[in-house]
Amino acid sequence: MLAIQGADKLRAHLGRDHVGKAIRDILSRAGIIGEGAAKQTAPVDTGRLRASVTHHMAAQATHVAIGTNVEYARKLDRPPAGRTYHYRRGPLKGQEIAGWLSKSLRVVESKLPSIFAAVGNGVVKRWKIG
């Protein structure tokens, strides 16, 4: 889950509408990037797991969750002690599957500066700042 700390205080200070749109844009972009990263590394046998990966933004735009409703996803992401699972085919064949979903957060974190920059540029244009 990705959350922007202090979003409520920022909204209260600058006005809900303007800041709310920027925060929704940031979370939406982060969710799309995280979903894509998770789908790229999702282990594929039938394709059910990869197809189930999605993102959802909280109604109050305080966080975005990336995940799946497939029961065995957690077991593949965090295998029980002593168990290892490996990709059966594709470009990752033979590599361990562990962390396939949780590592997508690192991808999002690495993209945050560009997400903030893009949204910031939009804010400047909308508010005609500068």
Buried (B, 14 or more C-beta within 10 A) or exposed (E): EBEBEEBBEBBEEEEEEEBBBBBBBBBBBBBBBBBBBBBBBBBBEEEEBBEBBBBEBEEEBBBBBBBBEBEEBEEBBEBEEEEEBEBEEEEBEEEEBBBBBEEBBEBBEEBBEEBBEBBBEEBEEEEEEE
